[in-house]
Amino acid sequence: MRIYLDENRKEPIAVICNKCKKELKVENGIIKEGCFCSDAQFGYFSKKDGMRYSFDLCEDCFDKMLKGFAIPAEEAEVTEYM
């Protein structure tokens, strides 16, 4: 969950894990620790037609989510960070 200073939503002043409620470190609008950000929108042929879900997970909760997968997520090392 992201908290913004104003409605323009430029830079978050706080990011809180939606699962465990841990507040992640944010400095000058930049998240300074591991964070999984999800923004999923469902379309036709779904039970959630027209719904959009946004949430943030801390790295520990992300790891727990991955462990619950029946088929492991694909994993690859990157050499350039965004």
DRENSEGU-487694 format. One record per residue (C-alpha): x, y, z; chain. Coordinates in Angstrom, 1 decimal, always signed. Each point is the difference from the previous one (the first is absolute). Layout:
residues N
     px     py     pz chaine
      X      Y      Z      A
...
This chain:
residues 82
     px     py     pz chaine
   +0.0   +0.0   +0.0      A
   +1.4   +3.3   -1.0      A
   -0.6   +3.3   +1.8      A
   +0.4   +3.2   -2.0      A
   +0.4   +3.6   +1.2      A
   -2.6   +1.2   -2.4      A
   -2.5   -1.1   -2.7      A
   +2.6   +0.4   -2.8      A
   +1.6   -3.3   +1.1      A
   +3.5   +0.9   -1.1      A
   +2.2   -1.5   +2.7      A
   -1.1   -2.1   +3.0      A
   +0.7   +1.2   +3.5      A
   -0.6   -3.5   +1.4      A
   -0.4   -3.6   -1.2      A
   -1.6   -2.6   +2.2      A
   +0.0   -3.7   -0.7      A
   -3.7   -1.0   -0.6      A
   +0.6   -3.4   +1.6      A
   +2.0   +0.6   +3.2      A
   -0.4   +3.8   +0.3      A
   +3.8   +0.5   +0.2      A
   +0.9   +3.6   -1.0      A
   +2.7   +0.0   -2.6      A
   +2.8   +2.5   +0.0      A
   -0.7   +2.9   -2.4      A
   +2.3   +3.0   -0.5      A
   -0.9   +2.9   -2.3      A
   -2.7   -2.1   -1.7      A
   +2.4   -3.0   -0.7      A
   -0.6   -3.4   +1.6      A
   +3.3   -1.0   +1.6      A
   -0.7   -3.7   +0.5      A
   -1.4   -3.0   -1.8      A
   -3.7   +0.6   -1.0      A
   -2.3   -2.0   -2.3      A
   -2.4   +2.3   -1.6      A
   -3.1   -1.5   -1.7      A
   -2.6   +1.7   -2.2      A
   -2.4   -2.5   -1.5      A
   -3.0   +0.8   -2.1      A
   -2.6   -2.7   -0.9      A
   -1.9   +0.1   -3.3      A
   -2.7   -2.0   -1.8      A
   -0.4   -3.7   +0.8      A
   +1.0   +0.5   +3.6      A
   -2.0   -0.1   +3.2      A
   +1.5   +3.4   +0.7      A
   -0.9   +1.8   -3.2      A
   +1.0   +3.7   +0.2      A
   +1.8   -0.3   +3.3      A
   +3.5   +1.3   +0.7      A
   +2.1   -1.1   +3.0      A
   +3.2   +1.8   +1.1      A
   +2.1   -1.1   +2.9      A
   +3.6   +0.0   +1.4      A
   +1.8   -2.9   +1.8      A
   +3.2   +0.2   +2.0      A
   +2.7   -2.4   -1.1      A
   -0.8   -2.5   +2.8      A
   -3.7   -0.2   -1.0      A
   +1.0   -0.3   -3.6      A
   +2.2   -3.0   +0.8      A
   -2.9   -1.6   +2.0      A
   -2.3   +0.5   -3.0      A
   +2.5   -1.6   -2.4      A
   +0.3   -3.1   +2.3      A
   -3.7   -0.5   -0.3      A
   +0.1   -0.5   -3.8      A
   -0.7   -3.5   -1.3      A
   +2.2   +0.9   -3.1      A
   +3.1   +2.0   +0.9      A
   +0.2   +3.5   -1.4      A
   +2.6   +0.5   -2.7      A
   +3.2   +1.5   +1.4      A
   +2.8   +1.8   -1.9      A
   +2.9   +2.1   +1.0      A
   +0.1   +3.6   -1.4      A
   +3.1   +2.1   -0.5      A
   -1.7   +3.4   -0.4      A
   -2.2   +1.4   +2.7      A
   -2.8   +2.5   -0.7      A
